[in-house]
Amino acid sequence: MEKFSAFRDPGTGIQPFLTPVPELGSDALASVFLPLGCLAALIRTASIAVLALLYAIVVKGILTVVVPVAPLHQLLSYAFTALLSHLVLLLLGLWWMPVEVVTRKKRRNFKGTESWQPKAGDIIVSNWASWIELLWLAFRFDPIYVLPVCEPANTKGTASRQSDPIAVTPGRRTGTGSAAISSPSTRASTPCSKILGFWEINMTSMISATGRTPTAPNEYATCTSLDEIRSKADRPVVVFPECTTSNGRGLLRFSDVFAGVPVPVQRFQVFVMCVRYNSPTNLSPALSHSIALSTLNPLAHVFKLTTGLRLLTLVPLTMSIRLLAPSESPSLAMFMASDFASGMRSDDILSECCAALIKQLGKMKRVGMGWEEKAAFMEFYKGKKK
């Protein structure tokens, strides 16, 4: 949409915030089956709501009785969380999700059999495009989720900072042809906001936060450092350095979530993963969720996914998950940070390394826009909706 062209990344041409739409084509078949799709969606959405209520009652209610017996509580909590998460994925139509352990460079004897098993206190780093990967993570690892607490973003933008602080600027810089075309409609870049700490939240709260931007500190809740959360964790900790969801078409600028952590990392293990979703079609809506609703988020997206004609034809939705082999993790003693973060001005080398690794894993393009630009976009988007 031209009215949102100011939020298009000038280096890559990607608009990372708007919900992807299908390519132009006939949607007559989808229109014919829409009433049947709505009926199926009502049934599936109601079933998912019941499972969410059951999760709150059992995992966050009944199982608190066995909290004093930590191993038993952890085992039962993981079992119920995995079961309920898997059922929700099945109701959404995600019956099969290919998971692949890969390396950055092809190795002759590598068969993808390395163990990818984060333990308590380890960090899982991933891109963030939807609440669906949260369910997959819950199904596999039942991790701890954290949200960053940041200084308020200056959504007015400023021309004092370049739009792309990453070490390798995406896009061509030849000065000829399409690379030389200027974009006068592109808004000024928004300054990076400082991360003040993190909040530890449960899975349902994390799902509700999907699509939103980080919150500012308040007097009613105190945030803690990521290292403190990690050191007390009895499960792996998931960190999304983008701090908000994109539409999956590009990798947002990573915030300094690991500022001061040396690379190679020695105090804990770092597991890097990437999630990719297929482009939407007239029969299959977008799985990414970049724009949050003000209330009951993401209920409307759930209803839209379960209305898709592909569910009626028993053709599953698809997503792919690629896991970086632990032998190439930033916590490996032989890991060379200089291969990814040479010439960086930031003190967060680990975030830059993870961004470069996720880009390679998912074969994605990195954009120079971050959650601060997303906050400005949401202000503009809500203004257009009024």
N, C-alpha and C positions, 0 to 999 in steps of 0.2 A: 504494500500500500504506500502510495506516494506521501501521504500525510505523516507516515512514520519514517520517512527516508532519512531524517536527521539522526536516527538511531541505527543507521547502517554502518558497520565497521568500514572505514575508508581503505584499510589495507587489504581486506579480503572480499569486500562486497557483501558479507553475510549480515543478515538481520537476525540477531541471536535471541530475541525476546518474544516476537509474535508467534502464536501457535501455527505450526505448519498446516497448509491446506493441500488437498489433493490437486493433481494436475487437471486441467480442463478436460472434460469428457462427459459422456452421457451418464446421468444419474437416475435414469428412468426406472431401472430395476430396483435401486435402493428406495425410491419413492413408493413403488408398488408394495414393497414389503415393510414399509415404515410402521404401519399399525401393529403388525406381528412382532416387529423388532421392539417396539415400545412395551408391548406386553411381556416379552421375554426379559427386557431390561428391568421392569418393575419387579419381577420375580427374583432375578439375580441380585439386584441392588438391595432388596429386602433381605435376602439370604446373607449378603455381605454385612449388612447392618447388624443382623443377629449374631454373626461371628465376631464382629467388633465388640458387641455388648458382652458376649461370652468371654472374650479375652479380658475385658475389664473386670468381670466378676471373678473369673477363676485365677488369672495370673496376677492381677493387681489387688485382688480381694482375698479369696480363700487361701491361696498359697502363701500369704503373708504369715499364716499361722506357723509354718515350718521354717521361717526365716532364721531362728536360732540354730537350726541344723543346716548350716550353709551348703554342704555338698548335696543334700537331699533337695533343698529349695532350688538350687541351681539346676539340678537334673530335671526336676518336674517342670520348672519354668521353661527350660529349653524345649522339653518335649511338647508341652501345650502350645508354646509360641510357634514352633516349627509346624505342628499339625494345622493350626488355624491359619497361619500364613500361606501354607501350601493350598489349603482349601480355597482361600480367596483368590489365589493365582489361577486355580483351575476354573473358578466361576467367571473370572475375567476372560478366559479363553487362552491363557498362557499354559498350555498343556506340556509344552516341551521348550526348554531354554538351553540352547547350546552353550556350554562352558568350556573354554579352551585355555590351557596354560601355555604361554608362548614366551619366546625370547626375542630380544631386540634384533639380533642377527641370527641368521640360520646356522644351526650347528649340525654337523653331519650325524652325530649319534644321539641327538636330542629327540625324545619321543613324547614329550609333554607329560611325563609321569612324575614330575617333582611334586612333593607334598605341599599343599597350600592350606596350612592349618594354623591360623593365627591363635595365639594363646592369650591368657589374661594379661592385660597391660600392653599388648602389641597394638599397633596403629594400622588401620586399613584406610588407604587414601583412594578416593574415587572421584570421577566427574559426577555431576548431578543434573539429571534432566527430568525426573519424575519421582513420584512416590512409589512406583512399582519396584524399583531397585531396593527400596527400603524393605519391602516384603521379602524379596529374594535374600537379602542379607539376614533378615530375621529367621528365615527358613534354614539357612546354612549355618549361621554363627550365633544368633541371638545376641548381637553386640550392644554396646552402650553408644547412644547417639549424643552428640554435642552440637550446640548452636553457638556461634560467636556473638559476643556483645561488643558493639563498635560505637565509636563516636558518630554522631549524626552526619549523614552524607550531605555535602554541599551540592544540592541538585541544580544550582544555577549554572554550574560548569565554570571553567576558567581556561584561559589560553596560556597560562603560565607553565603548564606541564604537558609534555608530549603524550599522545593518546596511547602509546604502546611502550610500556616500561619493560617488556620482556627482553631477554637477551638477544633473541633472533627475531627481527621484525618480519611478520608475515607479508606475503604479497611481493610483487615485483617492484624493483626500484631502478629500472633501467633508464627512466627519463624519456622514454619514447612510447609511441602508441598509446594503448589504453592506460598504461602505468603513469602517463604524464597528465592524464585528465584530472583536474582538480574537482573537489566536491564542496562548493560553497555552501550547500545546504546542511553539511555535517556540523552538528553542534560542537561547541568547545568541550574538551575533555573534563571529566569530573575528578577532582583531587581524591587520592586514596585516603580512606579513613582508617584511623588507628584501631586495632583490635585491643580491647581492654581486658578480655577474658572470655570464658565460655560458661554456658549453662548445660548441665546434664539433664536430659529429658528422656521420657519413655517413647516407645514406638508410635503410639497413637498421636502424641503431641508433635512428634517429628513429621508424621504424615500430614497433620493439619498445617504445619509450617511450610510445606512444599509450595514453592512459587512465591513466597514472601521474601522480603529482604531482611537482613539482620536488624535486631532491635537495639535501641539505645539503653544504657543502664538506667535503673530506677531504684527508688528507695525501698521497694518491697521485696526485692530479690537480689541476692549478692552473687556475683560471678566469681569463678576461681580460674586458676591457670590450667592449661591443658596438661601440663606435667603433673599437677596435683591430682587431677581426675584420673590420669593414666596410672599413677603410682598406687592409687587405692582401688583400681578396677579389678573385678573378678572375672571379667570377660574382655574380649577385644574392644577397642574404641574406634568408631568410624568418624573420619573427618572429611568434610567436603570443602576444600580450599576455595572453591568458587563462591561459597557462602550463600548462594541462591541457585535456583534452577534456570537453565537455559532451555531453548527449544530443541537442543541436541544437534544443531547444525554446525556448531562451532564450540570451541573450548574457551570459556570466559577467563579473564585475567585472574590469576590466583592471588588471594590476599596473603599477607604475611602471618599465616597461622602457626608457622614453626620458627618464628624469629629467634635467632640465637642458638638453634640446634645445630651442632657440627655434623658434617658429612665426611666420611661414613658415620652413620648413627650407631652408637655403641650401647646405649642404655635400654633400647627396646628394638624389636623387629618392625620393619616397615613393609607392608604388603600393598602393592599397587594394582589397581584394577580399572577397567574401562567398560562402560555400558553403552551400547548402541541400539537404537530403535529404527525399524524400517520406516520409510516415508509413508504418509497416509495415502489412502486411495478412497474412491467413492464407497467402497464396501468395508473399509477398515479405517477408523479415525486415528488421529495422532495419539501415540502412547505418551509422548512427552507432555509435561504440565508446567508451563512457564509462567502462567498468569493465575494467581490465586483468587478465589472468591472471598468476599468479605465475611460470609457466614457459611458454616458447614462445609468448609473446604476439605477434601476435593469431591464432595458428593456429586456435583453436576458432571464432573469428569468421569466418575464411576458409571453414572447412568449413560453417558455418551458411549463409553467403551462397550458396555453390555448391550447397547442398541445395535451395534455394528452387524451388518448382514453376514459377515464371515462366521459369526457365532451360530447363526441360523443354518448355515450350510456346513457346520461342523469343521470348518477350516480354522486352525488355531492362529491366534496372533503370534508374532515373533519378536524376539529380542535376542541380542547376542552379548555374551559377557566374556571378556578376555582378561586373564589374570597373568601378571608378570611373574615369570619363574623366579622363585626365591634366590636362585643363584645369581640374579642380576639386580637384586634389591639394593636400595641406597644404604641398607644396614650391613651390606657385605663389606668385609675389610678391604677388599680389592677394588671397591667401587670408586670410579674417578669422577668426582664432581666437576672437574674442569671441562669434561666433555659436554656438559650441559649448561653450566652457569658461568662461563668465562665472560669477563667484562661487566658483571652485574654490579649495580649500585646498591642493591638491597642487601640486608644482613640475613635474609631468609633464603639460604641456598637450597635447603631441602624442598621448599615449595616449588622453586624453579626446576629442580631436578624431577620432581614428581609430575609437573606440568609437561615437561618435555617427554617423559616416559609415557604418560597417558596419550599424548598426541601421537606417538609412534604406535602404541598398542591399538588405538582405535582408528588410525589413519585419518585423524581429524585436523582441521585448521584451527590455529589459535587466533583469537581476536584481541584487540587492545582494549576492550570494554570489560568492566567488572560489575560487581553488584551495585556500586555507586551509580553507574549509568542506568542500571536496572531500576533503581529507586526514582531517578529522574523520568525514565520511560513510564513507570507506573503512574506518576503524577500526571503526565501528559495523556496517558491512555484513559485514566478515569475522567479527566477533564473532557475528552472527546466523547465519552459515553453519556455525559450529562445532557 
